[in-house]
Amino acid sequence: RLAHASAENVIVFGAGSGGSQAIRAMMLDPQSRYRPVAILDDDTDKHELRIMGVPVVGSRASLAEAAARYQ
């Protein structure tokens, strides 16, 4: 789906069930004010995964890099 035109890019912390639920809620709500663009998770087994197309791009140590890359 296309995000609402005024949606703000967000980075989600956690690729577990809570993060997955948050991403699904944002992605399925056409009026959501937020567009998940990346996920950070300290569990290296989850790196390189995607949740509804949103990539896990590293750990919390990658926050500055992810923020610059995904605006």
PyMOL CGO cylinders between C-alpha atoms (Angstrom):
from pymol import cmd
from pymol.cgo import CYLINDER

trace = [
    CYLINDER, 0.00, 0.00, 0.00, 1.09, 3.58, -0.43, 0.3, 1, 1, 1, 1, 1, 1,
    CYLINDER, 1.09, 3.58, -0.43, 1.62, 5.48, 2.78, 0.3, 1, 1, 1, 1, 1, 1,
    CYLINDER, 1.62, 5.48, 2.78, -0.50, 8.48, 3.62, 0.3, 1, 1, 1, 1, 1, 1,
    CYLINDER, -0.50, 8.48, 3.62, 1.11, 11.50, 1.94, 0.3, 1, 1, 1, 1, 1, 1,
    CYLINDER, 1.11, 11.50, 1.94, 1.99, 13.17, 5.23, 0.3, 1, 1, 1, 1, 1, 1,
    CYLINDER, 1.99, 13.17, 5.23, 3.27, 10.00, 6.94, 0.3, 1, 1, 1, 1, 1, 1,
    CYLINDER, 3.27, 10.00, 6.94, 6.56, 10.39, 8.78, 0.3, 1, 1, 1, 1, 1, 1,
    CYLINDER, 6.56, 10.39, 8.78, 9.33, 7.82, 8.31, 0.3, 1, 1, 1, 1, 1, 1,
    CYLINDER, 9.33, 7.82, 8.31, 10.05, 5.83, 11.48, 0.3, 1, 1, 1, 1, 1, 1,
    CYLINDER, 10.05, 5.83, 11.48, 12.57, 3.22, 12.57, 0.3, 1, 1, 1, 1, 1, 1,
    CYLINDER, 12.57, 3.22, 12.57, 11.08, 0.42, 14.65, 0.3, 1, 1, 1, 1, 1, 1,
    CYLINDER, 11.08, 0.42, 14.65, 13.07, -1.14, 17.51, 0.3, 1, 1, 1, 1, 1, 1,
    CYLINDER, 13.07, -1.14, 17.51, 12.52, -4.88, 17.68, 0.3, 1, 1, 1, 1, 1, 1,
    CYLINDER, 12.52, -4.88, 17.68, 11.72, -7.50, 15.05, 0.3, 1, 1, 1, 1, 1, 1,
    CYLINDER, 11.72, -7.50, 15.05, 9.84, -9.75, 17.47, 0.3, 1, 1, 1, 1, 1, 1,
    CYLINDER, 9.84, -9.75, 17.47, 6.11, -10.00, 17.96, 0.3, 1, 1, 1, 1, 1, 1,
    CYLINDER, 6.11, -10.00, 17.96, 5.70, -6.46, 19.35, 0.3, 1, 1, 1, 1, 1, 1,
    CYLINDER, 5.70, -6.46, 19.35, 7.63, -4.85, 16.50, 0.3, 1, 1, 1, 1, 1, 1,
    CYLINDER, 7.63, -4.85, 16.50, 5.77, -6.98, 13.97, 0.3, 1, 1, 1, 1, 1, 1,
    CYLINDER, 5.77, -6.98, 13.97, 2.41, -5.91, 15.39, 0.3, 1, 1, 1, 1, 1, 1,
    CYLINDER, 2.41, -5.91, 15.39, 3.41, -2.24, 15.35, 0.3, 1, 1, 1, 1, 1, 1,
    CYLINDER, 3.41, -2.24, 15.35, 4.57, -2.48, 11.73, 0.3, 1, 1, 1, 1, 1, 1,
    CYLINDER, 4.57, -2.48, 11.73, 1.40, -4.26, 10.65, 0.3, 1, 1, 1, 1, 1, 1,
    CYLINDER, 1.40, -4.26, 10.65, -0.75, -1.64, 12.36, 0.3, 1, 1, 1, 1, 1, 1,
    CYLINDER, -0.75, -1.64, 12.36, 1.09, 1.22, 10.65, 0.3, 1, 1, 1, 1, 1, 1,
    CYLINDER, 1.09, 1.22, 10.65, 1.13, -0.47, 7.24, 0.3, 1, 1, 1, 1, 1, 1,
    CYLINDER, 1.13, -0.47, 7.24, -2.53, -1.49, 7.27, 0.3, 1, 1, 1, 1, 1, 1,
    CYLINDER, -2.53, -1.49, 7.27, -3.90, 1.87, 8.45, 0.3, 1, 1, 1, 1, 1, 1,
    CYLINDER, -3.90, 1.87, 8.45, -4.24, 4.19, 5.43, 0.3, 1, 1, 1, 1, 1, 1,
    CYLINDER, -4.24, 4.19, 5.43, -4.46, 7.15, 7.83, 0.3, 1, 1, 1, 1, 1, 1,
    CYLINDER, -4.46, 7.15, 7.83, -1.35, 6.22, 9.82, 0.3, 1, 1, 1, 1, 1, 1,
    CYLINDER, -1.35, 6.22, 9.82, 0.88, 9.17, 10.58, 0.3, 1, 1, 1, 1, 1, 1,
    CYLINDER, 0.88, 9.17, 10.58, 3.89, 6.83, 10.47, 0.3, 1, 1, 1, 1, 1, 1,
    CYLINDER, 3.89, 6.83, 10.47, 5.64, 4.88, 7.70, 0.3, 1, 1, 1, 1, 1, 1,
    CYLINDER, 5.64, 4.88, 7.70, 8.00, 2.16, 8.99, 0.3, 1, 1, 1, 1, 1, 1,
    CYLINDER, 8.00, 2.16, 8.99, 11.14, 2.25, 6.83, 0.3, 1, 1, 1, 1, 1, 1,
    CYLINDER, 11.14, 2.25, 6.83, 13.62, 0.16, 8.84, 0.3, 1, 1, 1, 1, 1, 1,
    CYLINDER, 13.62, 0.16, 8.84, 13.86, -2.11, 11.87, 0.3, 1, 1, 1, 1, 1, 1,
    CYLINDER, 13.86, -2.11, 11.87, 16.68, -2.40, 14.41, 0.3, 1, 1, 1, 1, 1, 1,
    CYLINDER, 16.68, -2.40, 14.41, 17.10, -5.52, 16.54, 0.3, 1, 1, 1, 1, 1, 1,
    CYLINDER, 17.10, -5.52, 16.54, 20.03, -6.61, 18.70, 0.3, 1, 1, 1, 1, 1, 1,
    CYLINDER, 20.03, -6.61, 18.70, 19.40, -10.29, 17.82, 0.3, 1, 1, 1, 1, 1, 1,
    CYLINDER, 19.40, -10.29, 17.82, 21.82, -10.92, 14.96, 0.3, 1, 1, 1, 1, 1, 1,
    CYLINDER, 21.82, -10.92, 14.96, 19.69, -13.90, 13.85, 0.3, 1, 1, 1, 1, 1, 1,
    CYLINDER, 19.69, -13.90, 13.85, 17.03, -11.38, 12.79, 0.3, 1, 1, 1, 1, 1, 1,
    CYLINDER, 17.03, -11.38, 12.79, 19.32, -9.18, 10.72, 0.3, 1, 1, 1, 1, 1, 1,
    CYLINDER, 19.32, -9.18, 10.72, 18.58, -9.29, 7.00, 0.3, 1, 1, 1, 1, 1, 1,
    CYLINDER, 18.58, -9.29, 7.00, 14.93, -10.29, 7.66, 0.3, 1, 1, 1, 1, 1, 1,
    CYLINDER, 14.93, -10.29, 7.66, 11.95, -8.29, 6.43, 0.3, 1, 1, 1, 1, 1, 1,
    CYLINDER, 11.95, -8.29, 6.43, 8.57, -7.74, 8.04, 0.3, 1, 1, 1, 1, 1, 1,
    CYLINDER, 8.57, -7.74, 8.04, 5.92, -6.69, 5.53, 0.3, 1, 1, 1, 1, 1, 1,
    CYLINDER, 5.92, -6.69, 5.53, 8.76, -5.53, 3.30, 0.3, 1, 1, 1, 1, 1, 1,
    CYLINDER, 8.76, -5.53, 3.30, 10.46, -3.45, 6.02, 0.3, 1, 1, 1, 1, 1, 1,
    CYLINDER, 10.46, -3.45, 6.02, 14.11, -4.54, 6.42, 0.3, 1, 1, 1, 1, 1, 1,
    CYLINDER, 14.11, -4.54, 6.42, 15.97, -5.30, 9.63, 0.3, 1, 1, 1, 1, 1, 1,
    CYLINDER, 15.97, -5.30, 9.63, 19.10, -3.23, 9.06, 0.3, 1, 1, 1, 1, 1, 1,
    CYLINDER, 19.10, -3.23, 9.06, 21.16, -3.79, 12.20, 0.3, 1, 1, 1, 1, 1, 1,
    CYLINDER, 21.16, -3.79, 12.20, 21.24, -3.34, 15.95, 0.3, 1, 1, 1, 1, 1, 1,
    CYLINDER, 21.24, -3.34, 15.95, 20.61, -0.30, 18.13, 0.3, 1, 1, 1, 1, 1, 1,
    CYLINDER, 20.61, -0.30, 18.13, 24.27, 0.60, 17.52, 0.3, 1, 1, 1, 1, 1, 1,
    CYLINDER, 24.27, 0.60, 17.52, 23.25, 1.21, 13.89, 0.3, 1, 1, 1, 1, 1, 1,
    CYLINDER, 23.25, 1.21, 13.89, 20.71, 3.92, 14.78, 0.3, 1, 1, 1, 1, 1, 1,
    CYLINDER, 20.71, 3.92, 14.78, 22.64, 6.93, 13.43, 0.3, 1, 1, 1, 1, 1, 1,
    CYLINDER, 22.64, 6.93, 13.43, 23.50, 5.13, 10.20, 0.3, 1, 1, 1, 1, 1, 1,
    CYLINDER, 23.50, 5.13, 10.20, 19.92, 3.92, 9.72, 0.3, 1, 1, 1, 1, 1, 1,
    CYLINDER, 19.92, 3.92, 9.72, 18.49, 7.37, 10.46, 0.3, 1, 1, 1, 1, 1, 1,
    CYLINDER, 18.49, 7.37, 10.46, 20.76, 8.96, 7.86, 0.3, 1, 1, 1, 1, 1, 1,
    CYLINDER, 20.76, 8.96, 7.86, 20.06, 6.25, 5.28, 0.3, 1, 1, 1, 1, 1, 1,
    CYLINDER, 20.06, 6.25, 5.28, 16.29, 6.13, 5.71, 0.3, 1, 1, 1, 1, 1, 1,
    CYLINDER, 16.29, 6.13, 5.71, 15.71, 9.78, 6.64, 0.3, 1, 1, 1, 1, 1, 1,
]
cmd.load_cgo(trace, "trace")
